């Protein structure tokens, strides 16, 4: 685990909480330049508010990082996300040439990294980041569970 991993995942968790506070599924993301240690982008899930099915936290963070750097290639950067990315986001991660992916909770239903299509293991995947799963997984999972429990009428949103 790199020096900045826990701090950057905590930033992603704060973004996930911000998404939950807006009624969005609590997923957050942050993009780190591991050379400088700078977080160059961060984003919260936003499909509902943006009326955009592609407005996942990962996609929004990649867009912001690309804009900040003036490039669609994000080679060497690390993407932190609180939930295992879906197939759409895994595709974007590959196209962006992210150097390293760090995620929190696993997503057995919608994940595409170690579940479902296992996107990065497919022969048609042209770029595979280094992957670290499970960082602050309990915190990420607890936020998601609380959100969905409240949506089903089982309590107040955190």
C-alpha positions in Angstrom: 0.0 0.0 0.0 1.3 3.4 -1.0 1.7 6.2 1.5 -1.2 8.3 0.3 -3.7 5.4 -0.1 -5.6 5.7 3.2 -5.8 9.5 3.0 -7.0 9.5 -0.6 -9.6 6.8 0.1 -10.9 8.9 2.9 -11.4 11.7 0.4 -13.3 9.3 -1.8 -15.4 8.3 1.2 -16.2 12.0 1.9 -17.4 12.3 -1.7 -19.6 9.2 -1.2 -21.1 10.8 1.9 -21.8 13.9 -0.2 -23.6 11.8 -2.8 -25.7 10.2 -0.1 -26.6 13.6 1.4 -28.0 14.5 -2.1 -29.9 11.3 -2.4 -27.5 9.7 -4.8 -26.1 6.2 -4.3 -23.0 6.8 -2.0 -20.1 6.2 -4.2 -17.1 8.6 -4.3 -13.9 8.7 -6.2 -10.6 10.6 -6.2 -7.6 10.7 -8.6 -4.1 10.9 -7.2 -0.9 11.8 -8.8 1.4 9.4 -6.8 4.5 11.3 -7.8 3.5 14.6 -6.4 1.0 13.2 -3.8 -1.6 15.7 -5.1 -5.3 14.8 -5.5 -6.1 16.2 -8.9 -9.7 15.3 -9.0 -12.6 14.1 -6.8 -16.2 13.3 -7.5 -19.4 11.9 -6.1 -22.0 9.8 -7.8 -24.5 11.9 -9.7 -26.7 10.1 -12.2 -30.0 11.2 -10.5 -29.2 14.9 -10.2 -27.5 15.1 -13.6 -30.1 13.1 -15.4 -27.2 11.2 -16.8 -26.8 7.4 -16.5 -23.0 7.8 -17.1 -22.5 10.2 -14.2 -20.9 7.6 -11.9 -18.2 8.9 -9.5 -15.4 7.2 -11.5 -16.5 8.8 -14.8 -16.9 12.2 -13.2 -13.5 12.0 -11.5 -11.8 10.8 -14.8 -13.4 13.7 -16.7 -12.2 16.2 -14.0 -8.7 14.8 -14.0 -8.5 14.9 -17.8 -9.7 18.5 -17.8 -7.2 19.5 -15.1 -4.3 17.9 -17.0 -5.5 18.8 -20.5 -5.2 15.2 -21.6 -7.5 12.1 -22.0 -4.6 9.9 -21.1 -4.2 9.5 -17.3 -1.2 7.2 -17.4 0.5 6.8 -14.0 -2.3 8.2 -12.0 -4.2 6.3 -9.3 -8.0 6.2 -9.2 -9.6 5.5 -5.8 -13.3 4.6 -5.6 -15.4 3.4 -2.7 -17.1 0.6 -4.7 -15.8 -2.0 -7.2 -16.3 -0.4 -10.6 -19.0 -1.5 -13.0 -18.3 -2.5 -16.6 -18.9 1.0 -17.9 -16.4 2.5 -15.4 -13.9 -0.3 -16.0 -14.0 0.5 -19.7 -13.4 4.2 -19.0 -10.5 3.3 -16.6 -8.9 1.2 -19.3 -9.3 3.9 -22.0 -7.9 6.5 -19.7 -4.8 4.3 -19.1 -5.1 4.7 -15.3 -2.0 3.2 -13.8 -3.5 1.9 -10.6 -7.1 1.3 -9.3 -7.8 1.1 -5.6 -11.4 0.3 -4.5 -13.2 -0.2 -1.2 -16.2 -2.5 -1.1 -16.8 -5.4 -3.5 -19.9 -5.3 -5.6 -21.1 -8.9 -6.3 -24.1 -7.6 -8.3 -22.7 -4.8 -10.4 -19.0 -5.0 -10.1 -16.8 -5.8 -13.1 -13.3 -6.1 -11.7 -13.4 -9.3 -9.6 -17.1 -10.0 -10.2 -19.3 -10.3 -13.3 -17.3 -9.9 -16.5 -13.9 -9.4 -14.8 -13.3 -6.7 -17.4 -9.5 -6.4 -16.9 -9.0 -10.1 -17.5 -10.6 -10.1 -20.9 -8.3 -10.6 -23.9 -10.0 -7.6 -25.6 -9.0 -5.3 -22.7 -6.2 -3.1 -24.1 -5.0 -1.6 -20.8 -4.9 -3.2 -17.3 -4.2 -1.1 -14.3 -2.6 -2.5 -11.1 -5.5 -3.3 -8.8 -5.9 -3.2 -5.0 -9.3 -4.0 -3.7 -10.7 -3.9 -0.1 -9.2 -0.6 1.1 -11.6 0.7 3.8 -14.1 -1.8 2.5 -16.0 -1.9 5.8 -16.5 1.9 5.9 -17.5 1.9 2.2 -19.9 -1.0 2.6 -21.5 0.5 5.8 -22.3 3.7 4.0 -23.9 1.8 1.2 -25.9 -0.5 3.5 -27.1 2.5 5.6 -28.2 4.3 2.5 -30.2 1.5 1.1 -31.7 0.6 4.5 -33.0 4.2 4.8 -34.3 4.1 1.2 -36.3 1.0 2.1 -37.8 2.8 5.1 -35.5 1.3 7.7 -34.0 4.5 9.1 -32.7 8.0 8.5 -29.9 8.6 5.9 -26.5 9.0 7.6 
